[in-house]
Amino acid sequence: MTVCRIENEEEYLEALGTVSALVDLDPAPGSPDGERLVALVKLIEQYETLFMQHFRYASR
């Protein structure tokens, strides 16, 4: 799975599920699963930041 950006809520929820599973595995830093975990967390943070900005402006 190569994801460059989370585009919608379905992808967001899938990424959250994958992160949860990876956290349960407790991968070593620098391992393939560890790198995937870090990358997905960054993508989730980006999506949440954009979503919250959109939500904030839409609720005004």
PDB file of N, CA, C and O in Angstrom:
ATOM      1  N   MET A   1       0.842  -1.179   0.000  1.00  0.00           N
ATOM      2  CA  MET A   1       0.000   0.000   0.000  1.00  0.00           C
ATOM      3  C   MET A   1       0.884   1.237   0.000  1.00  0.00           C
ATOM      4  O   MET A   1       1.629   1.485   0.948  1.00  0.00           O
ATOM      5  N   THR A   2       0.792   1.996  -1.058  1.00  0.00           N
ATOM      6  CA  THR A   2       1.504   3.260  -1.131  1.00  0.00           C
ATOM      7  C   THR A   2       0.466   4.364  -1.183  1.00  0.00           C
ATOM      8  O   THR A   2      -0.311   4.454  -2.133  1.00  0.00           O
ATOM      9  N   VAL A   3       0.458   5.188  -0.173  1.00  0.00           N
ATOM     10  CA  VAL A   3      -0.505   6.285  -0.105  1.00  0.00           C
ATOM     11  C   VAL A   3       0.285   7.577  -0.011  1.00  0.00           C
ATOM     12  O   VAL A   3       1.170   7.722   0.833  1.00  0.00           O
ATOM     13  N   CYS A   4      -0.046   8.513  -0.890  1.00  0.00           N
ATOM     14  CA  CYS A   4       0.629   9.806  -0.877  1.00  0.00           C
ATOM     15  C   CYS A   4      -0.222  10.865  -0.184  1.00  0.00           C
ATOM     16  O   CYS A   4       0.287  11.887   0.279  1.00  0.00           O
ATOM     17  N   ARG A   5      -1.517  10.606  -0.121  1.00  0.00           N
ATOM     18  CA  ARG A   5      -2.437  11.575   0.455  1.00  0.00           C
ATOM     19  C   ARG A   5      -3.753  10.883   0.785  1.00  0.00           C
ATOM     20  O   ARG A   5      -4.201  10.001   0.051  1.00  0.00           O
ATOM     21  N   ILE A   6      -4.354  11.278   1.866  1.00  0.00           N
ATOM     22  CA  ILE A   6      -5.675  10.764   2.218  1.00  0.00           C
ATOM     23  C   ILE A   6      -6.683  11.746   1.631  1.00  0.00           C
ATOM     24  O   ILE A   6      -6.681  12.932   1.961  1.00  0.00           O
ATOM     25  N   GLU A   7      -7.542  11.233   0.756  1.00  0.00           N
ATOM     26  CA  GLU A   7      -8.446  12.083  -0.006  1.00  0.00           C
ATOM     27  C   GLU A   7      -9.850  12.195   0.575  1.00  0.00           C
ATOM     28  O   GLU A   7     -10.542  13.182   0.329  1.00  0.00           O
ATOM     29  N   ASN A   8     -10.281  11.194   1.344  1.00  0.00           N
ATOM     30  CA  ASN A   8     -11.663  11.212   1.813  1.00  0.00           C
ATOM     31  C   ASN A   8     -11.783  10.448   3.125  1.00  0.00           C
ATOM     32  O   ASN A   8     -10.816   9.866   3.615  1.00  0.00           O
ATOM     33  N   GLU A   9     -12.988  10.462   3.681  1.00  0.00           N
ATOM     34  CA  GLU A   9     -13.203   9.835   4.984  1.00  0.00           C
ATOM     35  C   GLU A   9     -12.979   8.325   4.941  1.00  0.00           C
ATOM     36  O   GLU A   9     -12.487   7.745   5.909  1.00  0.00           O
ATOM     37  N   GLU A  10     -13.332   7.693   3.840  1.00  0.00           N
ATOM     38  CA  GLU A  10     -13.116   6.246   3.720  1.00  0.00           C
ATOM     39  C   GLU A  10     -11.629   5.908   3.830  1.00  0.00           C
ATOM     40  O   GLU A  10     -11.251   4.987   4.555  1.00  0.00           O
ATOM     41  N   GLU A  11     -10.791   6.651   3.114  1.00  0.00           N
ATOM     42  CA  GLU A  11      -9.344   6.434   3.190  1.00  0.00           C
ATOM     43  C   GLU A  11      -8.815   6.775   4.583  1.00  0.00           C
ATOM     44  O   GLU A  11      -7.914   6.107   5.092  1.00  0.00           O
ATOM     45  N   TYR A  12      -9.373   7.803   5.186  1.00  0.00           N
ATOM     46  CA  TYR A  12      -8.986   8.212   6.536  1.00  0.00           C
ATOM     47  C   TYR A  12      -9.265   7.090   7.534  1.00  0.00           C
ATOM     48  O   TYR A  12      -8.405   6.744   8.344  1.00  0.00           O
ATOM     49  N   LEU A  13     -10.456   6.533   7.473  1.00  0.00           N
ATOM     50  CA  LEU A  13     -10.822   5.453   8.388  1.00  0.00           C
ATOM     51  C   LEU A  13      -9.972   4.208   8.151  1.00  0.00           C
ATOM     52  O   LEU A  13      -9.600   3.516   9.099  1.00  0.00           O
ATOM     53  N   GLU A  14      -9.672   3.929   6.908  1.00  0.00           N
ATOM     54  CA  GLU A  14      -8.799   2.795   6.588  1.00  0.00           C
ATOM     55  C   GLU A  14      -7.396   3.017   7.170  1.00  0.00           C
ATOM     56  O   GLU A  14      -6.791   2.105   7.733  1.00  0.00           O
ATOM     57  N   ALA A  15      -6.901   4.234   7.024  1.00  0.00           N
ATOM     58  CA  ALA A  15      -5.580   4.552   7.571  1.00  0.00           C
ATOM     59  C   ALA A  15      -5.569   4.435   9.091  1.00  0.00           C
ATOM     60  O   ALA A  15      -4.599   3.941   9.665  1.00  0.00           O
ATOM     61  N   LEU A  16      -6.633   4.881   9.745  1.00  0.00           N
ATOM     62  CA  LEU A  16      -6.721   4.752  11.205  1.00  0.00           C
ATOM     63  C   LEU A  16      -6.691   3.284  11.626  1.00  0.00           C
ATOM     64  O   LEU A  16      -6.030   2.928  12.602  1.00  0.00           O
ATOM     65  N   GLY A  17      -7.394   2.445  10.901  1.00  0.00           N
ATOM     66  CA  GLY A  17      -7.404   1.014  11.204  1.00  0.00           C
ATOM     67  C   GLY A  17      -6.032   0.385  11.019  1.00  0.00           C
ATOM     68  O   GLY A  17      -5.605  -0.441  11.826  1.00  0.00           O
ATOM     69  N   THR A  18      -5.349   0.777   9.959  1.00  0.00           N
ATOM     70  CA  THR A  18      -4.006   0.261   9.703  1.00  0.00           C
ATOM     71  C   THR A  18      -3.039   0.714  10.784  1.00  0.00           C
ATOM     72  O   THR A  18      -2.214  -0.070  11.252  1.00  0.00           O
ATOM     73  N   VAL A  19      -3.141   1.982  11.183  1.00  0.00           N
ATOM     74  CA  VAL A  19      -2.278   2.492  12.251  1.00  0.00           C
ATOM     75  C   VAL A  19      -2.537   1.729  13.547  1.00  0.00           C
ATOM     76  O   VAL A  19      -1.594   1.380  14.257  1.00  0.00           O
ATOM     77  N   SER A  20      -3.777   1.472  13.854  1.00  0.00           N
ATOM     78  CA  SER A  20      -4.107   0.731  15.061  1.00  0.00           C
ATOM     79  C   SER A  20      -3.468  -0.657  15.043  1.00  0.00           C
ATOM     80  O   SER A  20      -2.898  -1.100  16.040  1.00  0.00           O
ATOM     81  N   ALA A  21      -3.567  -1.331  13.910  1.00  0.00           N
ATOM     82  CA  ALA A  21      -2.975  -2.664  13.781  1.00  0.00           C
ATOM     83  C   ALA A  21      -1.451  -2.602  13.896  1.00  0.00           C
ATOM     84  O   ALA A  21      -0.839  -3.462  14.530  1.00  0.00           O
ATOM     85  N   LEU A  22      -0.846  -1.597  13.289  1.00  0.00           N
ATOM     86  CA  LEU A  22       0.611  -1.461  13.355  1.00  0.00           C
ATOM     87  C   LEU A  22       1.076  -1.140  14.775  1.00  0.00           C
ATOM     88  O   LEU A  22       2.101  -1.657  15.221  1.00  0.00           O
ATOM     89  N   VAL A  23       0.343  -0.304  15.478  1.00  0.00           N
ATOM     90  CA  VAL A  23       0.704   0.017  16.861  1.00  0.00           C
ATOM     91  C   VAL A  23       0.668  -1.253  17.707  1.00  0.00           C
ATOM     92  O   VAL A  23       1.530  -1.460  18.561  1.00  0.00           O
ATOM     93  N   ASP A  24      -0.323  -2.096  17.470  1.00  0.00           N
ATOM     94  CA  ASP A  24      -0.416  -3.356  18.207  1.00  0.00           C
ATOM     95  C   ASP A  24       0.795  -4.250  17.951  1.00  0.00           C
ATOM     96  O   ASP A  24       1.207  -5.007  18.830  1.00  0.00           O
ATOM     97  N   LEU A  25       1.365  -4.162  16.745  1.00  0.00           N
ATOM     98  CA  LEU A  25       2.548  -4.957  16.407  1.00  0.00           C
ATOM     99  C   LEU A  25       3.822  -4.415  17.048  1.00  0.00           C
ATOM    100  O   LEU A  25       4.804  -5.142  17.197  1.00  0.00           O
ATOM    101  N   ASP A  26       3.805  -3.139  17.425  1.00  0.00           N
ATOM    102  CA  ASP A  26       4.962  -2.473  18.024  1.00  0.00           C
ATOM    103  C   ASP A  26       6.220  -2.657  17.174  1.00  0.00           C
ATOM    104  O   ASP A  26       7.208  -3.233  17.631  1.00  0.00           O
ATOM    105  N   PRO A  27       6.174  -2.162  15.935  1.00  0.00           N
ATOM    106  CA  PRO A  27       7.316  -2.368  15.045  1.00  0.00           C
ATOM    107  C   PRO A  27       8.547  -1.586  15.494  1.00  0.00           C
ATOM    108  O   PRO A  27       8.441  -0.525  16.109  1.00  0.00           O
ATOM    109  N   ALA A  28       9.695  -2.127  15.176  1.00  0.00           N
ATOM    110  CA  ALA A  28      10.955  -1.458  15.501  1.00  0.00           C
ATOM    111  C   ALA A  28      11.110  -0.211  14.630  1.00  0.00           C
ATOM    112  O   ALA A  28      10.751  -0.227  13.453  1.00  0.00           O
ATOM    113  N   PRO A  29      11.644   0.870  15.205  1.00  0.00           N
ATOM    114  CA  PRO A  29      11.910   2.061  14.398  1.00  0.00           C
ATOM    115  C   PRO A  29      12.834   1.708  13.221  1.00  0.00           C
ATOM    116  O   PRO A  29      13.830   1.000  13.378  1.00  0.00           O
ATOM    117  N   GLY A  30      12.476   2.216  12.059  1.00  0.00           N
ATOM    118  CA  GLY A  30      13.291   1.968  10.870  1.00  0.00           C
ATOM    119  C   GLY A  30      12.925   0.698  10.123  1.00  0.00           C
ATOM    120  O   GLY A  30      13.372   0.499   8.994  1.00  0.00           O
ATOM    121  N   SER A  31      12.116  -0.173  10.735  1.00  0.00           N
ATOM    122  CA  SER A  31      11.662  -1.376  10.040  1.00  0.00           C
ATOM    123  C   SER A  31      10.606  -0.971   9.008  1.00  0.00           C
ATOM    124  O   SER A  31      10.058   0.128   9.089  1.00  0.00           O
ATOM    125  N   PRO A  32      10.318  -1.840   8.048  1.00  0.00           N
ATOM    126  CA  PRO A  32       9.274  -1.492   7.068  1.00  0.00           C
ATOM    127  C   PRO A  32       7.941  -1.122   7.725  1.00  0.00           C
ATOM    128  O   PRO A  32       7.309  -0.141   7.332  1.00  0.00           O
ATOM    129  N   ASP A  33       7.512  -1.905   8.725  1.00  0.00           N
ATOM    130  CA  ASP A  33       6.255  -1.575   9.395  1.00  0.00           C
ATOM    131  C   ASP A  33       6.385  -0.289  10.213  1.00  0.00           C
ATOM    132  O   ASP A  33       5.436   0.490  10.301  1.00  0.00           O
ATOM    133  N   GLY A  34       7.545  -0.069  10.804  1.00  0.00           N
ATOM    134  CA  GLY A  34       7.776   1.163  11.556  1.00  0.00           C
ATOM    135  C   GLY A  34       7.726   2.384  10.656  1.00  0.00           C
ATOM    136  O   GLY A  34       7.150   3.409  11.021  1.00  0.00           O
ATOM    137  N   GLU A  35       8.326   2.274   9.485  1.00  0.00           N
ATOM    138  CA  GLU A  35       8.307   3.379   8.518  1.00  0.00           C
ATOM    139  C   GLU A  35       6.896   3.612   7.996  1.00  0.00           C
ATOM    140  O   GLU A  35       6.478   4.754   7.805  1.00  0.00           O
ATOM    141  N   ARG A  36       6.174   2.540   7.768  1.00  0.00           N
ATOM    142  CA  ARG A  36       4.781   2.664   7.300  1.00  0.00           C
ATOM    143  C   ARG A  36       3.933   3.360   8.358  1.00  0.00           C
ATOM    144  O   ARG A  36       3.101   4.209   8.038  1.00  0.00           O
ATOM    145  N   LEU A  37       4.148   2.996   9.614  1.00  0.00           N
ATOM    146  CA  LEU A  37       3.413   3.614  10.715  1.00  0.00           C
ATOM    147  C   LEU A  37       3.669   5.117  10.759  1.00  0.00           C
ATOM    148  O   LEU A  37       2.732   5.909  10.853  1.00  0.00           O
ATOM    149  N   VAL A  38       4.924   5.502  10.692  1.00  0.00           N
ATOM    150  CA  VAL A  38       5.279   6.927  10.728  1.00  0.00           C
ATOM    151  C   VAL A  38       4.645   7.664   9.548  1.00  0.00           C
ATOM    152  O   VAL A  38       4.088   8.748   9.717  1.00  0.00           O
ATOM    153  N   ALA A  39       4.729   7.081   8.368  1.00  0.00           N
ATOM    154  CA  ALA A  39       4.177   7.729   7.172  1.00  0.00           C
ATOM    155  C   ALA A  39       2.657   7.898   7.286  1.00  0.00           C
ATOM    156  O   ALA A  39       2.119   8.955   6.955  1.00  0.00           O
ATOM    157  N   LEU A  40       1.975   6.852   7.754  1.00  0.00           N
ATOM    158  CA  LEU A  40       0.520   6.945   7.875  1.00  0.00           C
ATOM    159  C   LEU A  40       0.099   7.969   8.926  1.00  0.00           C
ATOM    160  O   LEU A  40      -0.877   8.692   8.731  1.00  0.00           O
ATOM    161  N   VAL A  41       0.824   8.033  10.030  1.00  0.00           N
ATOM    162  CA  VAL A  41       0.491   9.026  11.059  1.00  0.00           C
ATOM    163  C   VAL A  41       0.636  10.442  10.495  1.00  0.00           C
ATOM    164  O   VAL A  41      -0.191  11.309  10.778  1.00  0.00           O
ATOM    165  N   LYS A  42       1.672  10.677   9.709  1.00  0.00           N
ATOM    166  CA  LYS A  42       1.851  12.000   9.096  1.00  0.00           C
ATOM    167  C   LYS A  42       0.708  12.323   8.142  1.00  0.00           C
ATOM    168  O   LYS A  42       0.209  13.449   8.119  1.00  0.00           O
ATOM    169  N   LEU A  43       0.296  11.331   7.353  1.00  0.00           N
ATOM    170  CA  LEU A  43      -0.820  11.548   6.428  1.00  0.00           C
ATOM    171  C   LEU A  43      -2.123  11.815   7.178  1.00  0.00           C
ATOM    172  O   LEU A  43      -2.917  12.661   6.768  1.00  0.00           O
ATOM    173  N   ILE A  44      -2.336  11.100   8.264  1.00  0.00           N
ATOM    174  CA  ILE A  44      -3.532  11.317   9.081  1.00  0.00           C
ATOM    175  C   ILE A  44      -3.516  12.717   9.670  1.00  0.00           C
ATOM    176  O   ILE A  44      -4.540  13.400   9.668  1.00  0.00           O
ATOM    177  N   GLU A  45      -2.381  13.147  10.168  1.00  0.00           N
ATOM    178  CA  GLU A  45      -2.270  14.503  10.720  1.00  0.00           C
ATOM    179  C   GLU A  45      -2.579  15.554   9.658  1.00  0.00           C
ATOM    180  O   GLU A  45      -3.275  16.531   9.935  1.00  0.00           O
ATOM    181  N   GLN A  46      -2.064  15.357   8.444  1.00  0.00           N
ATOM    182  CA  GLN A  46      -2.339  16.301   7.354  1.00  0.00           C
ATOM    183  C   GLN A  46      -3.830  16.340   7.038  1.00  0.00           C
ATOM    184  O   GLN A  46      -4.406  17.416   6.883  1.00  0.00           O
ATOM    185  N   TYR A  47      -4.448  15.179   6.944  1.00  0.00           N
ATOM    186  CA  TYR A  47      -5.875  15.117   6.639  1.00  0.00           C
ATOM    187  C   TYR A  47      -6.685  15.798   7.732  1.00  0.00           C
ATOM    188  O   TYR A  47      -7.594  16.576   7.443  1.00  0.00           O
ATOM    189  N   GLU A  48      -6.360  15.506   8.982  1.00  0.00           N
ATOM    190  CA  GLU A  48      -7.101  16.096  10.097  1.00  0.00           C
ATOM    191  C   GLU A  48      -6.936  17.615  10.123  1.00  0.00           C
ATOM    192  O   GLU A  48      -7.890  18.335  10.417  1.00  0.00           O
ATOM    193  N   THR A  49      -5.755  18.098   9.823  1.00  0.00           N
ATOM    194  CA  THR A  49      -5.523  19.547   9.787  1.00  0.00           C
ATOM    195  C   THR A  49      -6.387  20.197   8.704  1.00  0.00           C
ATOM    196  O   THR A  49      -7.031  21.218   8.949  1.00  0.00           O
ATOM    197  N   LEU A  50      -6.399  19.609   7.517  1.00  0.00           N
ATOM    198  CA  LEU A  50      -7.218  20.154   6.433  1.00  0.00           C
ATOM    199  C   LEU A  50      -8.704  20.050   6.755  1.00  0.00           C
ATOM    200  O   LEU A  50      -9.465  20.986   6.510  1.00  0.00           O
ATOM    201  N   PHE A  51      -9.115  18.911   7.304  1.00  0.00           N
ATOM    202  CA  PHE A  51     -10.519  18.714   7.635  1.00  0.00           C
ATOM    203  C   PHE A  51     -10.964  19.714   8.694  1.00  0.00           C
ATOM    204  O   PHE A  51     -12.041  20.299   8.582  1.00  0.00           O
ATOM    205  N   MET A  52     -10.148  19.910   9.710  1.00  0.00           N
ATOM    206  CA  MET A  52     -10.514  20.831  10.786  1.00  0.00           C
ATOM    207  C   MET A  52     -10.573  22.272  10.272  1.00  0.00           C
ATOM    208  O   MET A  52     -11.427  23.040  10.712  1.00  0.00           O
ATOM    209  N   GLN A  53      -9.697  22.648   9.363  1.00  0.00           N
ATOM    210  CA  GLN A  53      -9.764  23.986   8.772  1.00  0.00           C
ATOM    211  C   GLN A  53     -11.072  24.142   8.013  1.00  0.00           C
ATOM    212  O   GLN A  53     -11.754  25.160   8.138  1.00  0.00           O
ATOM    213  N   HIS A  54     -11.419  23.133   7.228  1.00  0.00           N
ATOM    214  CA  HIS A  54     -12.656  23.172   6.458  1.00  0.00           C
ATOM    215  C   HIS A  54     -13.863  23.222   7.403  1.00  0.00           C
ATOM    216  O   HIS A  54     -14.796  23.994   7.181  1.00  0.00           O
ATOM    217  N   PHE A  55     -13.842  22.412   8.439  1.00  0.00           N
ATOM    218  CA  PHE A  55     -14.921  22.364   9.409  1.00  0.00           C
ATOM    219  C   PHE A  55     -15.079  23.706  10.116  1.00  0.00           C
ATOM    220  O   PHE A  55     -16.193  24.189  10.317  1.00  0.00           O
ATOM    221  N   ARG A  56     -13.966  24.289  10.484  1.00  0.00           N
ATOM    222  CA  ARG A  56     -13.981  25.571  11.207  1.00  0.00           C
ATOM    223  C   ARG A  56     -14.612  26.666  10.349  1.00  0.00           C
ATOM    224  O   ARG A  56     -15.425  27.450  10.837  1.00  0.00           O
ATOM    225  N   TYR A  57     -14.229  26.720   9.044  1.00  0.00           N
ATOM    226  CA  TYR A  57     -14.776  27.752   8.168  1.00  0.00           C
ATOM    227  C   TYR A  57     -16.229  27.462   7.807  1.00  0.00           C
ATOM    228  O   TYR A  57     -17.018  28.393   7.646  1.00  0.00           O
ATOM    229  N   ALA A  58     -16.591  26.213   7.680  1.00  0.00           N
ATOM    230  CA  ALA A  58     -17.960  25.856   7.308  1.00  0.00           C
ATOM    231  C   ALA A  58     -18.935  26.134   8.457  1.00  0.00           C
ATOM    232  O   ALA A  58     -20.118  26.369   8.211  1.00  0.00           O
ATOM    233  N   SER A  59     -18.463  26.111   9.689  1.00  0.00           N
ATOM    234  CA  SER A  59     -19.367  26.296  10.821  1.00  0.00           C
ATOM    235  C   SER A  59     -19.551  27.761  11.202  1.00  0.00           C
ATOM    236  O   SER A  59     -20.265  28.069  12.156  1.00  0.00           O
ATOM    237  N   ARG A  60     -18.925  28.644  10.478  1.00  0.00           N
ATOM    238  CA  ARG A  60     -19.080  30.090  10.770  1.00  0.00           C
ATOM    239  C   ARG A  60     -20.337  30.637  10.188  1.00  0.00           C
ATOM    240  O   ARG A  60     -20.620  31.826  10.338  1.00  0.00           O
TER     241      ARG A  60
END
